[in-house]
Amino acid sequence: MTKDLIILGSTGSIGKSTIKVLKNNKKKFKIRLLSTNSNINAIYKQAVEFKVDHVLINDVNKYQKFKKKFKKKKINVYFNIDEALNKIKKKVFCSINAISGLEGLEPTIKIIRYSKNISLANKESIICGWHLIKKDLKKYKTNLIPIDSEHFSIWSIIKNENKKNIKKIYLTASGGPFLKTKLSKIHNIKPKFALNHPNWSMGKKISIDSATMMNKIFEVIEAIKIFNLDYNNFEILIHPKSYIHAIVHFKTGLTKFIAHDTTMQIPILNSLHKSNETFIFNNKNFNFKILNGKNFIKPDELNFPLLKILKNKYLNSYFETILITINDELVKRYLDNKISYISIHKILLKLIKMPYFTKYFHTSPNNINDIKFMVNKTLNYLNKYLKYNVNKLNYKI
């Protein structure tokens, strides 16, 4: 019996990894719906290869172009997600949300009612809208499986454990391309060097977040929410080889970890199968030598100053939305060569202490519109701040 799937963001990094997994398992799965923002050529090829009937395109111009270019093809194309989902007559086995950024929050909430399971790689959705997601997961009896490698490892280890027995969870970080370089030496480092991740092949945004350690900060916040644990339960460890993704230490004296190659295909594949099913990623023998000399290092705030953000205790408020919005915009400007690398750190740490933002740290958004409002409000303030201060503060390259 085949399992029906929905894949949102199928042409992005995580989406492509999902497609690669399914290529080796075509008899087990049937894709009902694919979505992309604008990559119409890639999604057309995916739709043809997997015989997908429904395609969702979020960019209106690309949607029109797809309709015109492939009008003779038997593919139903949609611009509106509600219209596309209405074609799904019954709950699919699993929906994979691989959309990056806050744009993934609304689709996450909308696909819950159509899914028995959701494999979620969109950390921004969880960080900013977990209380909204959790409510609908319960309402529609939908299971959530996190597929970020760290969170999937934690989920796999503790899903049958008593959480009261957990003493500490260690999230591992590679340290990025500048692990052995002092921050003072790379204030004006060019983006092409920051994008050169030593282990993972990722998108540009997440590669910069890895270099600054912001990605790991997001992952700690995400884990706190998903697993309903306290901040004190978590610690970040630098593990340069990125082979061990999370370590869970129990009060019972046991310590468990999961190790796998640096590919998202492994957590994706495992999230789509039950533990009693037979499935294969590859037939390679395990190389025990990779576990030799696993150096774990505690990161320091001198070289990774954004770690100070984790001292904030304002979770489940507008804090997360403000934090993500400022960071996203600063990374975008850095990639466009409009600000320097050190500016990401300095501006972000400065802004989240400003009364203009801190007054919202005790208030929670009630719905998606509240989150969207705060995103726009934050961007407006940030743009004005940068316009009037960037030269004075010497943040420009």
N, C-alpha and C positions, 0 to 999 in steps of 0.2 A: 504494500500500500504506500503510495507516494505522499509526501508531506507538502502541503501548500505553503508558499512563502511570499512575503512582501519585502522588497529591498528598497529602502529610501536612501538616496545618495549613492546609487550604484556605480557612478563614474568617478567617484573620489577614491582616495587611498584605501580606506576601509572597505568601501564598496567593491573595488577591484579585487581585493583579497578575498572577499566573500564569493565573488564570481569564480575565482581560481579554485576555491574549495568545491564549488558546485560542479565544475567541469569534470571532476573525477567522481562525482556522485549523482549524475544526471538521472539515473533510474530511481533514485530515492526521493527526489524533490521536484516540485513543479512551481515555478515562479509565476505568481498571478499578477503582480504589479511591480514595475520598476520606476524609479524617479531620478531626475537630474535637475540641476539648476539651469545649465545651458549647453552641456556637451551632447548635442543631438546626434552626431555621427557615432559616438561611442555607444550611446544607449540604443541606437538603432541596431548596431551590430549585436549587442547583447540580446535584444528582443528577438532578433532573427535566430540566433544560435540556440536560445532556450525556448523558442516558440511562445513568447510572452504576448498575451492579448492586449494588455493595458499598460500604457506609458504615461507618466506624469512629468510635465516640464514646467518649471517654476518661472522662468524668464519669458515674458509675454512675446517678445520679438522672436526668440528661439522657438517658442511654441508655434507661432504662425509659420515660421520657416520650415519646421518639421512637417507640418500639415501639407504644405505646398510641395516640399521635396519628396515626401514619401506617401503622397495621397493615393497611389495605386496599390500600396501595401495594406495587408489586412491587419493593421495595428490600430487600436483605439487610442487616441492621444487626448490628454486632458491638461488644462491649465489650472483648474480648481481641484484641490485635494479632496474636498467633500464629494464632488461629483465622481472622482475616480474611485474613492473608497465605497461609494454606494453600489458600485458594480460587483463588489465582493459580497456574495450572498450569505456566506457563513464564515465563522471565525477560521482564520488560517492557523496552521500549526505554530508558525513563528513569523514575526516581523523583525527585520534587522534595520535599525536606524543608524545609518552611517553618515548622516548629515553633520557637518562640523559647525561649531559656533552656536550662538543663541537662536539662529534661524531654525535649529532642530527641535526647539521646545514645543512649539505648537503642533508640528506633525507627530511628535511623540505622544502627546495627549490625545490626539485625534485617532491614532491607530490602535490605542489600547482596547477599545471596544470591539475591534475586528480581529483580535489576536488572542490565542491561548497563551502564547509566550512572546516576550519581547527581548531580543538580544540588543543591548544598548551600548553604543560606543560614544555617544554624545554626552560628554561630561558636563557641558554647560547647561544642558537640560536638567540634570540632576542637581547641580550646584544651585541654580537659581529657582527651579520650580519643583523641587522634590515633594513639597507638601501637596502640590496640585497633582503630581504624578501618582503619589502614594494613594491619594484618595480615590482616583479612578482605577488603579490596579485592584484595590479592594472591592470597588463597586462592580467591576466587570469580571472579577475572579481571574485576572491575568497574572502570570508569573513573570518576574523580571530577572534576566540573567545579564550581568555586566560583562562586557567582552574586552574592555581594556585589559591588557595582560596581567596587571597587578591586581585588579579587582576580581578578575575571573579566578586567579589563583587563590585569593582570600575566600571567595565564594565557594570554591571547590573544597577547600580545607575545612571550613567551619559550618557548612550547610547541615551536617548531621551532628554538630557539637553543641554542647551547652555553652552559650556565650558568657555565662557567669564564670566559666573556667578560663577565659582568655585573660592573660596578663599583659601581653604586648604584641602588637602587629607592626612589623617592619616593612615599609614600602621601599623598594630598592630604586635607585636612580643611577644612571650611567655616569653622571657628572658632566655630560656633554662634551663638546670639542675643546673647552677651555679648562678642563679639570686640573691640568698641571700648570696653568698660567694664572698669575695673580691678576685680579680685576684691575688693579692700577695700571697694568701693562696693556690693557685692551679697551680703554675708554672709547677710542674711535675706530675700533675694528670694523672692517667692512662686512656687510651682510653675507657675502659669499663664503666667508670663513666661519661665521656663526651657523650657517646652514649645513656645514660639513659634519654631520653627526657620525660618531665613530662606529656605531653598531646598527642603528635602525635606518630604514629608508622611509621617510615620513614627508608630510606636506611642509611647506615653508613656515606656516604659523606655529605649528607644534614643535618644529625644529628649533625655532628661536626660544620658545617657552622652555624647551629642554635645556638650552644653553644658560638661561637665567635662573633655572630651577622653578620657574613659575608653574610649569606643567605638573611638577610633583606636589606643589602647594595645592593646586586644584585637585589633585588626586587624593590628598589627605582629606580635604573638605568633602569630596565626593564619597569617600569611604565612611566617614563619620555619619553621613546621612543614610547611605544604603544599608549599612549594617547596624545602625542605631547604637553606636558606641560613642564613648567620650573621647575628646581630643587627647587625653592622657593615655589612651590605649595605643596611640600611634607614634611611630618614630620613623624618620627618613634615614636610610643608610645608602652611601654611595657604593655601588658594585659595578666597577668599570666594564666588565664583560657582559652585563645585562642578561645573564643566563638564568639566574634565580630572580623571580619577579616579586615574590612576597614571602615573608617568614612569619609564622604565628607561634608564639611562645605561650604555653598553657601553664596555669598554676599547678597542674598535675605533675609538672616536671618535663613533659614532652615538648619538643619543638618540631614543627612540621614546615616543610617548604615545598614549592613546586618549581621545577626547572624545565625549561624548554628553549628551543632555538628562537632567535629574535625574528619571529614572523607572526603576524596577527592571524595567519591562517589556522594556527593550532587552537587558540581559544575559540575562534569562530566555529571550526569544525566540531569541537567538543560541545559547544553550546547547542548545537543542532541535533545532538544525539543524547539519548538517555544512557545512563551508566550501564544498563544491562544489554545494550545493543552492541553488535560487532561492527567496527569501522576502523579504517586504517588511514593514517596520514602519510607515512612512508615506511618502508621496510628496513631502514638503516638501523644497525646495532647502536646501542647507547655507548657513547664515548666517555668512559669514566674519567679520563684525563682532564676533561673540562672542569671537573670539580676540585682539581688540585690547585692550591694557591689562590683560593677565592678571597681576595683582599676586600674587606668591608671597612669603609671609612665614614666617620661622622662628618657631615658637611659643616662648614663654618660660615658664620654670617659676614665675615670680612670679604670673602670671595663670592658669596651668594647672599647679599644683603636682603633680598626679597623674602628670605626665610622669616624675617621679623614679622611678616604679615600673619603668620600662624599664632602670634601672641594675642591677636584679636579674638574676642569671645562673643562676637556679634552674629553668630550663625543663625540662619532662619530669619533673616531680615533683608532689607535692601542692600546690605553690605556686599553680598555676593554679586548682585547685579552690577553695582557700581564698580567693584573690583574687576570683574570680567570686561566690562565695557571700556574702562580706562586702559587696561592692559592690551586689549584687542586693537584699540586705536593707536596706541604707542608702537606696538609691534608693526602694524601696517605702515606707519610713518617711517619707522626704521628701515623696513624693507624697501621703501621708496626713496631711501637716502635723504630724508628730510630732518631726521634727528639722529643723534649718535647712540651708540650701544649703551653707554653709561646713563644716558637720559631716560631710558626705560625705567631704570632702577630709581633714579633721583626723583623724577616727576611722579611716578606712581606712589612711592612712599610718602612724598610730600602731600599729594592730593587727598589720600585717604585719611589724613589727619585734620583736614580742613573742616571747620564747623559747617560749611555749606553742605558737606556730605555726612558728617558724623551725626547730625540731627536725625538722619533717617535710619541709623543703625539699631534703633529700638522699635522699628515698625516693619511689619511684614506685608508683602504684596498679597492681595486677595485673589487675583486672577492674572491671566496673561496680559491683559491690557494695562494693568498696573506696572508690570515688568517692562513692557514696551515704553510706557510713559517715562519710567526712570532711565531707561537706556537713552532716550532722546534728550532728557534733561541733563544727563551726565555728559553726553557728547557735546551739547551746546556749551556747557561750562568749560569743558576741556578745550574745545576749539578756541574760545575766547582767551582762555588762560595762555595757551600756546602762542596765540597771535601777539599778545602784549608782553610776554615774558621770555620767549625763546631766545632772543638775542641777548637780553640783559643777563640771563642766567647762563649764557654760553653753552646752550644745549645743542646748538646747530653744528653740523659737521663743518 
